[in-house]
Amino acid sequence: MNQSPLVSLVKCQDYTAEALAVALERVLAPLGGMSAFVRPGQSVLIKPNLLADREPHAAVTTHPEVIRAVIRAVRAAGGTPLVGDSPGSAVRLEQVWKTTGVAAVCSSEGVALLNFEKAGSRQFAADSVAFTVAQPVLAADVVINLPKVKTHILTTLTAAVKNVYGTVPGYQKTNLHKLCPTPRRFGHLLLAIYSAVKPALHIADGVWGMEGDGPSAGRPVQLGFLAASADGIAMDMVLCRVLKIKPNSVPYLREILKKGRDANTYFAPPVAGEDPQRLAPPSFALPRAMLPRLIPGPLVRAIEGLFWIRPRFSAACVRCGQCVAACPAQALSLVPDQPKVVLVPHKCIGCCCCHEICPQRAVTMVQSWALRLARRGKGP
């Protein structure tokens, strides 16, 4: 049996430099400290979650002060830090950098902020689906993954494994949703990307996270912790324990647990520091609308007219067109004289890209009556 990887948890209540420096040192100590992962002279790619151009207090992106703390820890270990991510709206990259605060941090710390969209990439394949990973990620000696702890309307949880999706440059990410429209296939894809990237270290920003209809339209919630592990799958399993999420509702974790050997390795990873149960918030809201996860694929296809999840646009829609550009199924359009984006229902694949990218929080994912009935009285 493989030895279960260690996950470290420590309390951290705010984003002050002093609090983060102490918490980061403490959370890395059981893992051997930053020097266990970074040797002098190595290039270190720090990969935060920069999903969209939202301010840090919205809890949509990795807080810039967490990025700063990791930059300084990497330098103290003798490494050369670099920062990069491919957000959902790749064409607004400089605006994303500015609004999230990462541009200011990298400027003040003298760290290169990399544009994955222009840096080239290398192709991989998983289950006959091709994807590419940005070349700077593959060229770095060490990759440190800095996810934000949030709910996700498609994957229930977005943390270490889901965060590697941002190493895939450009709108290719949107097309991959079309090629892998079901939670199961998307879970396989995430695991393939995770295996291609091979981050050496994962440090999760759980000081403030997001509950409800994440990853961008949920509610900020103070969780008060940092988490760290050399294994992102183990980290996400432990985060499920903290947030009382059933691992089987997270597509990529369900795929892992279905495999006997990996299930033994990941079912209950050992934890250093805080007890996950004591760290758990008093309440934590999961997404209201999630795709059916327990119905076999052939049955879903046979009754797909009854089981669906689709976007609904509120009056907050300003017709910015970001959702139209992000839709992999070309199910959305801007129609003259219409006050909101128009959906062609039969084209929608329920990928939630429009919900994820909307800067106005004008998109709500709604379920069919059959899906609501099937989920009544059941957990996620």
C-alpha positions in Angstrom: 0.0 0.0 0.0 1.3 3.4 -0.9 2.0 5.8 2.0 -0.7 8.5 2.3 0.7 12.0 1.6 0.6 14.5 4.5 -1.6 17.5 4.6 -0.9 20.4 6.9 -3.5 22.9 8.2 -2.9 26.0 10.3 -5.2 28.9 11.4 -4.8 32.3 9.7 -7.4 34.9 10.3 -6.3 37.8 8.1 -4.0 38.9 5.2 -1.6 41.0 7.1 2.1 40.4 6.2 2.9 39.3 9.7 0.0 36.9 10.1 0.8 35.3 6.7 4.5 35.0 7.3 3.9 33.2 10.5 1.1 31.0 9.1 3.1 30.1 6.0 6.2 29.0 8.0 4.0 26.9 10.3 2.0 25.2 7.6 5.2 24.3 5.7 7.1 23.1 8.8 5.6 19.5 8.9 6.5 19.2 5.2 10.1 20.2 5.8 9.7 23.9 5.1 10.1 25.7 1.7 13.6 24.4 1.4 12.3 20.9 1.1 10.8 21.9 -2.3 13.0 24.8 -3.5 16.8 24.6 -3.9 19.1 27.6 -4.5 19.2 28.6 -8.1 15.9 26.9 -9.2 13.2 28.7 -11.1 9.9 28.5 -9.3 6.6 29.1 -11.1 3.9 30.3 -8.6 0.5 29.5 -10.1 -2.4 31.4 -8.3 -6.1 31.4 -9.1 -6.7 34.5 -11.2 -10.0 33.5 -12.6 -11.3 37.0 -13.4 -10.8 40.7 -12.9 -12.3 40.8 -9.4 -10.9 42.6 -6.4 -9.3 40.6 -3.6 -12.1 41.1 -1.1 -14.5 39.3 -3.5 -12.7 36.0 -2.7 -12.8 34.9 -6.3 -9.0 34.9 -6.7 -5.9 34.0 -4.6 -5.3 36.9 -2.4 -2.3 39.0 -3.5 -0.7 39.0 -0.1 -0.6 35.2 -0.1 1.2 35.4 -3.4 3.6 37.9 -1.9 4.3 35.7 1.2 5.1 32.7 -1.1 7.3 34.9 -3.3 9.4 35.9 -0.2 9.6 32.4 1.1 10.8 31.1 -2.3 13.5 33.8 -2.4 14.5 33.0 1.2 15.1 29.4 0.0 17.3 30.6 -2.8 14.8 30.2 -5.6 13.9 32.6 -8.4 10.1 33.1 -8.3 7.9 33.7 -11.4 4.1 34.2 -11.3 1.6 33.1 -14.0 -1.9 31.9 -14.7 -4.4 31.9 -17.6 -7.7 33.4 -16.4 -11.1 32.7 -17.9 -11.1 35.9 -19.8 -7.7 35.7 -21.5 -8.3 38.8 -23.7 -8.6 41.0 -20.5 -5.4 39.7 -19.0 -3.8 43.0 -18.0 -7.1 44.1 -16.4 -7.2 40.8 -14.5 -3.6 41.4 -13.3 -4.4 45.0 -12.2 -7.8 44.3 -10.4 -6.7 41.2 -8.6 -3.7 43.0 -7.1 -1.1 40.5 -8.6 0.4 43.2 -10.9 1.2 45.5 -7.9 2.6 42.6 -5.9 4.9 41.4 -8.7 6.0 44.9 -9.5 6.9 45.8 -5.9 8.6 42.4 -5.4 10.5 42.6 -8.7 9.0 39.3 -10.0 8.2 38.5 -13.6 4.5 38.2 -14.3 4.1 35.7 -17.2 1.6 35.8 -20.1 0.7 32.2 -20.7 -1.3 33.2 -23.8 1.9 34.3 -25.6 4.5 32.0 -24.2 3.9 28.9 -26.3 2.7 25.5 -25.1 3.2 21.8 -25.4 0.5 19.3 -26.4 -0.8 16.4 -24.3 -3.7 14.0 -24.7 -6.1 12.3 -22.4 -8.8 9.8 -23.5 -8.4 11.0 -27.1 -8.9 14.7 -26.0 -5.9 16.9 -26.8 -4.9 19.8 -24.6 -1.8 22.0 -24.2 0.0 23.3 -21.1 1.8 26.7 -21.1 5.5 26.3 -21.8 6.6 28.4 -18.7 4.9 25.9 -16.5 6.7 23.0 -18.0 10.1 24.8 -18.1 10.1 25.8 -14.4 12.2 23.7 -12.1 9.4 23.8 -9.5 5.7 24.6 -9.7 3.9 25.8 -6.6 0.2 25.8 -6.9 -1.8 28.5 -4.9 -5.5 27.7 -5.2 -8.3 29.6 -3.6 -10.7 27.5 -1.5 -14.1 27.8 -3.1 -17.2 26.0 -4.2 -17.7 25.3 -7.9 -21.1 24.9 -9.6 -19.7 22.2 -11.9 -17.1 20.4 -9.7 -18.5 21.2 -6.2 -15.1 22.1 -4.9 -12.3 24.1 -6.7 -9.0 23.9 -5.0 -5.6 22.2 -5.8 -6.5 19.9 -8.7 -9.0 22.2 -10.4 -6.5 25.1 -10.1 -4.1 23.5 -12.6 -6.8 24.1 -15.3 -5.3 27.6 -15.5 -2.1 26.2 -16.9 -4.0 25.5 -20.1 -3.7 28.8 -22.1 -6.4 30.8 -23.8 -9.9 29.9 -24.8 -8.8 26.3 -25.3 -10.1 25.9 -21.8 -13.6 26.8 -23.0 -13.5 24.3 -25.9 -12.3 21.5 -23.5 -15.6 22.0 -21.6 -17.4 21.2 -24.9 -15.3 18.1 -25.5 -15.7 17.0 -21.9 -19.3 18.1 -21.0 -20.1 15.6 -18.2 -18.6 15.8 -14.7 -17.0 12.4 -15.2 -15.2 13.3 -18.4 -14.2 16.7 -17.0 -12.9 15.0 -13.9 -10.7 12.7 -16.1 -9.4 15.7 -18.0 -8.5 17.6 -14.8 -6.5 14.6 -13.5 -4.7 14.4 -16.9 -3.7 18.0 -16.7 -2.7 17.6 -13.1 -0.4 14.7 -14.0 1.1 16.7 -16.9 1.9 19.7 -14.7 3.1 17.8 -11.6 3.1 20.7 -9.0 5.7 20.1 -6.3 3.8 22.0 -3.6 0.2 23.2 -3.0 -0.6 26.0 -0.7 -4.3 26.8 -0.4 -5.7 30.2 0.5 -8.5 29.5 2.9 -8.2 32.7 4.9 -11.3 33.9 3.1 -13.0 31.4 0.7 -16.3 31.2 -1.2 -19.5 29.3 -0.5 -22.7 28.9 -2.5 -22.7 29.3 -6.2 -18.9 29.5 -6.8 -16.4 29.9 -8.3 -17.3 33.6 -8.9 -20.9 34.2 -8.0 -20.9 32.8 -4.5 -20.5 34.5 -1.1 -17.2 35.3 0.5 -16.8 33.5 3.8 -14.1 33.7 6.4 -12.6 30.2 6.8 -9.5 31.2 8.7 -6.8 28.8 7.5 -4.0 27.9 5.1 -3.4 24.4 3.9 -0.3 22.8 2.3 0.7 19.5 0.9 3.0 18.0 -1.7 -0.1 16.2 -3.1 -3.0 18.2 -4.4 -5.4 15.2 -4.4 -4.7 14.6 -0.7 -5.2 18.3 0.0 -8.6 18.4 -1.7 -9.7 15.3 0.2 -8.8 17.0 3.5 -10.5 20.2 2.4 -13.7 18.2 1.8 -13.4 17.0 5.4 -13.1 20.6 6.6 -16.0 21.9 4.5 -18.2 18.8 5.0 -18.3 18.0 1.3 -18.8 14.5 0.1 -15.7 13.5 -2.0 -17.9 11.6 -4.3 -19.6 14.8 -5.4 -16.2 16.1 -6.7 -15.8 14.5 -10.1 -12.0 14.0 -10.0 -12.0 12.8 -6.4 -14.8 10.3 -7.3 -12.6 8.9 -10.1 -9.7 8.5 -7.7 -11.8 6.8 -5.1 -13.1 4.3 -7.6 -9.6 2.9 -8.0 -8.7 0.5 -5.2 -5.0 1.3 -4.8 -5.5 5.1 -5.0 -8.6 4.9 -2.7 -6.4 3.3 0.0 -3.8 6.1 -0.5 -6.3 9.0 -0.5 -9.3 7.9 1.5 -8.0 9.5 4.8 -4.7 11.4 4.3 -2.9 12.1 7.6 -3.2 15.7 8.8 -0.6 17.8 10.7 -1.6 20.9 12.7 -5.3 21.7 13.1 -8.0 19.1 13.3 -10.2 19.3 10.2 -13.3 18.9 12.3 -12.4 21.7 14.6 -11.4 23.9 11.7 -14.8 23.4 10.0 -17.0 26.4 9.7 -20.4 26.3 11.6 -22.1 26.2 8.2 -21.0 26.1 4.6 -23.4 26.4 1.6 -22.8 24.2 -1.4 -23.9 25.2 -5.0 -27.6 25.1 -5.4 -27.4 23.6 -8.9 -25.1 20.8 -9.8 -25.1 18.4 -12.7 -26.4 14.9 -12.0 -23.5 12.8 -10.8 -24.9 9.4 -10.0 -26.8 8.8 -13.3 -24.9 6.5 -15.7 -23.7 8.2 -18.9 -25.8 6.2 -21.4 -28.9 6.8 -19.3 -28.2 10.5 -19.2 -28.0 10.6 -23.0 -31.3 8.7 -23.2 -33.2 11.1 -21.0 -31.2 14.3 -21.5 -34.3 16.1 -22.6 -35.5 15.8 -19.0 -32.3 16.3 -17.0 -30.5 19.6 -17.7 -28.9 22.6 -16.1 -29.0 25.9 -18.0 -28.2 29.6 -17.4 -30.8 32.2 -16.6 -29.8 35.9 -17.1 -31.1 38.5 -14.6 -31.6 42.2 -15.2 -28.0 42.7 -13.9 -26.8 41.6 -17.4 -25.1 44.6 -19.2 -24.5 42.7 -22.5 -20.7 42.8 -22.1 -20.4 39.7 -24.3 -17.9 37.9 -22.1 -20.2 34.9 -21.7 -20.9 34.8 -25.4 -17.2 34.6 -26.1 -16.7 32.0 -23.4 -19.5 29.7 -24.4 -18.0 26.5 -26.0 -21.3 25.4 -27.5 -22.2 28.8 -29.1 -25.5 28.7 -27.3 -25.4 32.4 -26.4 -25.7 35.5 -28.5 -26.3 39.2 -28.3 -29.5 40.0 -30.2 -30.3 43.6 -31.1 -33.1 45.1 -29.1 -32.9 42.4 -26.5 -32.0 43.7 -23.0 -30.1 40.5 -22.0 -28.0 37.7 -23.6 -30.2 35.2 -25.5 -29.8 31.5 -24.9 -30.6 28.7 -27.4 -31.6 26.0 -25.0 -30.9 22.9 -27.1 -27.3 24.0 -27.7 -26.5 24.4 -24.0 -24.2 21.7 -22.6 -24.5 22.9 -19.0 -20.7 23.6 -18.6 -21.3 26.7 -16.5 -18.6 28.8 -18.3 -21.0 31.7 -18.6 -21.8 31.6 -14.9 -18.0 31.4 -14.1 -17.0 34.4 -16.3 -19.9 36.9 -15.7 -18.5 40.0 -14.0 -22.0 41.2 -13.0 -23.1 38.0 -11.3 -26.1 38.1 -13.7 -26.1 34.3 -14.4 -27.9 31.7 -12.3 -27.7 28.1 -13.2 -31.2 26.5 -13.0 -32.2 22.8 -13.0 -35.0 21.1 -14.9 -37.9 19.9 -12.9 -36.8 16.3 -13.3 -33.3 17.0 -12.0 -34.8 18.9 -9.0 -37.0 16.0 -8.3 -34.2 13.5 -8.5 -32.1 15.5 -6.1 -34.8 16.2 -3.6 -33.9 14.8 -0.2 -30.4 13.9 -1.3 -27.0 15.4 -0.6 -24.7 16.5 -3.4 
